[in-house]
Amino acid sequence: MTLQRDKLRAFAPFDRLSDEYLDKVLDRAEYAEMARGTLIFKRGKTLESQYYLLSGRVDLIDAQFEKRPLEADSEEARFPLADQSPTQVSAVAMSEVALIVLERDFLDLVMAWSQSGDHPDSEAGEGEHDWMSHLLESPLFTRIPPSHIQQLFVRFEEVEVEEGERVVREGEQGDFFYVLESGRAKVTNKAGKVLAELGAGSYFGEEALAGDTTRNANVEMLSAGRLMRLEKADFKTLLQEPVIQTISAAEWPQRRTQLNDPQVLDVRLAVERRFGKLEGSRNLPLAQLRESLEQLDSDKTYVVTDDAGRRSHVAVQLLAQTGLDVYLLEGAAEQYGTGG
């Protein structure tokens, strides 16, 4: 069965979402059918999903084994079967049931985002919030805690830009993280070669902030538009720190056996490895890593050694925003010569 907006609007809090955000929820929501007698979830368990009753009857059973029947289309059924995690009740299907199943974290993120400026009765023009939709779908932003999303929209500053205006200059110190709200832009290198074209929802400027380095490219507007910009300190607190997972040198021997097929990356130049390296690490200098992101295996876990200093932090940021599982190995040099 394909879920439609009208089905979703019958439930809270979806009745308060605009079509734009309802469509995002529909893309992730699952339709599930369960037979009579099925245990949908057990009391005391942490739920990764929310369950909404589309049809049938469910009994909710508390710690005293008291049953509370719930019928589809009732007022109480407008809400999820369990509004707390860990759950306070067990849910058992007392007939054949149909359910909407949605990840709790994703719903939390959508609600935080939608309440940060977009409302169902908004008179905003079509496409005005496209940039938010694109960000919501990007791997980087799915890793950001919902509590940070609200802060982001308070701290973003809107800036009008003209056609031909150069927003970022190669070699300058990084001071802002940018999201293109409207208009188009191009990314060029020092020789003037176009490296990429950007549209609404595209973001840039994060590398210089993540590594406290200078800009490595130019960004020039192809048309007039608007930018949302975030100061460096806010970027680090709200967008960098939440996505950087770390492993200490002391933890590494044990953690490497627990990770999913870990691939250790050393982003220094080959000549720098003469003075020491982590055994088994793959040498992939930062410039080469940047060009190889699409070829990396999403089934692997990547561990970046910290011996490249700022370059290591940039590498972790690039890998994380591509959607890859990545860690920063702190104190990597302590493991030189130990066999990894």
N, C-alpha and C positions, 0 to 999 in steps of 0.2 A: 504493500500500500504506500502511495506517495502522500506525504503529509502536505497540507495546504495551510495558508495563513489563517483561514477562518477556524480551522480545527485548533490551531495553536492559540488563537485569541480567546478561546473559551477558558483558558487557564491563566492563573496569576503566576508570575508578574508579566507574562507576555502581552496581556491586554493593555499594557502601558507602553509598549514599544512601538516605534515607528516602523513602517514597512521595510525600511533599509536594514534595521537591526533584526526584524523578524526573519528576513531572508538569510541573514547570517546564522541565526539559530536553526532554521530549516536545513541549512547545508550540513549541520553537525548532528541534528537530532536523528534518532533511530526509532523505527516502528518495530515493536516486539509483540508476539503472541505467545501466551503461556497456557498450558492445560490446567484444568481443575486440580487442586492439590499441590501445585508448585509453590515452593518456598521462594518468594521473590527476593527477600533479604532477611537476615537474622538480626535480632536485637543485640546491641552492643558492638556491632561491626562498623568499621569506617567505610562510608559509602563514597565511591568515586563518581557516582551518577545520581541524578534526580529521576524519580519515576512519577509519571502522571497517568491516571487511569482514564483510558478512552472508552472502554466498554467492559461490562461484566461486574463482578462483585469481589471485593477483597476484605478479608478480616485482618484487623490490626490488633496484635496480641501484646499486652504489656508484661511487666515483670511479675505481676500477680496472676498471670494467665487469664486476665479478663479480656474478652473479645469486643472489639468495636467494629461493626460492619460498615463498609463503605461502598456505596453504589455509584456507578458512573453517572454523570449528569447531575449529581446532587451538588448542593452549594459547597459542601466540604471537599468534594472531589475536584474543585477548581484549583486546589493547592496540591503540592507534591505529597506523596505518601509518607515521606519522612522529611521533616524540615530541620533535623539535627543530625550531625555526624560526630561521634558514633550514634547509632540509632537507639531510640528509647523503646521501640516496638519491633516485633517481627511482622512481616506481611505475607499472607498466604492467599493464593487464588482460590476462591470458593466456587468459581465457575470458570469457563474459558474466558480469558481476559486479553485485552489489547492495551498496550502501554506505549507512551512516549518516553524514551530514555535519552537523557542528555548529560554530558559531563558537567559536574558541579563547578569545577574551576572555570570552564569556558563560560557557563552561565554567569558566574560571578564577574568575570571579566567584561562580558557584554553589558551587564547591568551598570557596572562602574563607568564604563565608557559612555553609555547612552545618557547617563545622568550628569555627565561632565560638560554638557552643552547642547546636546541634541534632544529635543522633546517632541512627542507626537503632535503637539499643536504648534510646532515651530513653523514660521513662514519662510524659512530658508529656501533658497532656490535649489532646483534640482542640481545635484552634483557638488553642492557646497561642502558636503561632508564626505565626499569620495576619498579624500586624503586620509580620513580617520578609518574608513573601511579598509583601505589598502594596508594601513599600519596594523590594524587588528588581525589581518591575515598573515602578516610577515612573521617568520620564525623568531626574530628577535623579540617582538612585542608579546608573543604568546608566552615568553619566559618571564615577563615582568609581573610582579604581584599586583593584583587588582587595586590594592591600597595605594600603589604608586601611580596608577593611571589618573586618579583624581588629582593628585599633586601635579602631575605633568601638565594637565590642562589649565591649572592655575598659573603655572610658571612659564608656559609657552608665551612668547611675545609675537604678535603679528606685525609683519613688515611688508610694505608695498615695494615692488621692484619694477623697473622699466626694462623694455626690450634692449638688449645689448649690455645691460648692467652686469659687471663682473662681481659676483657675490664672494667668491673664494679665489685667492691668488696663490699660485704655487710658491713655496718658500716662506710665506708669512706664517706667523704663529697662530695656532688654532685657538679660537675663543668661543665659538658657538657650534652647536649641533643644529642642522636645518632639516625641515620637512617642507616639501613643495606642496602648498595648499592648492594653488591654481597656476596655470601657465606651464611653459616647457623650458627646459634648460639643457645645456650640453656640457660634458666634462671633457677637457682637453689637456694634453701634456704640454711641456715646454716648447715642443716643436710645432704645436698647433694641431696635432692629430686628434681627431674626435675619438674618445675612448668609450663614451656612452651618451645616450640621450635620456633625460629624466622627465617624467610626467607627474600628475597629481598623486600624492602618496609616497613618492620616492624620497628617500632621506640621504643626506650626505654630511661629510665633515666629522664623522665619528672617529676616524683613524688618528687624526692629529690630537684629539682629546684623549683617546684611550691610551696613547703612548706619550703624551706631553711632548709632541714633536711638531714640526712645521708642516704646512699643507703640502701634499705630494701631487696636486693637480689643480687646474683652474676650473671654475664653474661659472658659466656665463648664461644669462637668460636669452632664450630664443624668442620669447614673447613677454609682454608685461604680465605680471601675476602677483601672487602673495606668497610669502614665506612665513612659516612658524619657526621661531628660533628659540633655543634653550641654552642658557649660559653653561659654561664648562663645569662649574661646581655642581649644578643641578644634574647635568648629564652623568657625571661620575656617581652621584648618590642614587639617582633614580633609574638609570639605564645601563651603567657599567657594572656596578657592584652586584646587582641581583643576578647577573648572568655568568659571573666568574666563579666557578667551582675550583677549590684548591685542594691539593694533596701535599702534605709535608714530606720531607725526605725520610723522616722516621716512619711514617705511615706507608711509604711507597712499596717496600717489599711485600707487605700483606695485601695492600689494595690492588696491586697489579694482578693478583690471582683472582680477585673478585670482579674486576671490570670485564665488560663484554669485548673480547678480542682487542685489547688496547694497542694502539699504534702510537709510539713515542716520536714526537717531532722535535727536531732541533733546528730553529730558524736562523741560526748564525750562518755566516759564510763558511765555506769549506776550510779556508785557511785558519779560521778561528778555532776549529776543532782540533788543531794540532796540539793545543795546550791542555786538552782534556775533553772528554765527551762521555755521555752515558752509553754504556754498552747496549747495542741493539737498537739505538735511536736512529731514525731516518733523517738525513740531512735535507731540509727543504727550506732554503733561504726565503725570507719574507716575500721578496719580489716574486719568486717562483711560486710560493704558496698562493699568493693573490691571484695568479693566473691559473692555478690548478684546482681551485675550490670546487668547480662543477665535476671534476673527475674523482674526487675523494669519495670513499665508500661510506654511505650513511649507516651501514650496519656495524661499523667499527666505533670504538670510543677513542678519541684522540687526547693525548696527554702532551702538552707543550712544556718543554723544560724552560726554566726561568733564567738560564744563563745568557740569554740574548738581551736581558734588560727590558727596555721599553718595547723592543720589537716583539718580545714574548707576549706582552699585554695586548699589543695590536693583533697578533696572530690569534689569540684566544677570542678577542672581540669579533674578528672576521669569521672564525669557525662557528661561533655561537649564533651569529646573525644569519648564517647560512642554514641553520637548523641542525647542525651536527652536535653530538654529545662530546663535550670538551672539558678538560681540566688543566689547570696550571700547576706544574710540579715545582713547589718552592724548595729552594736549597738543593737543586739538582746536582750541583758540584760535589755535594757530600757523598753522592753515589758513584762518582767516577772511580773506575777500577774495581767496582764490587761485583761486576757481572750484571749490572742493571738493577 
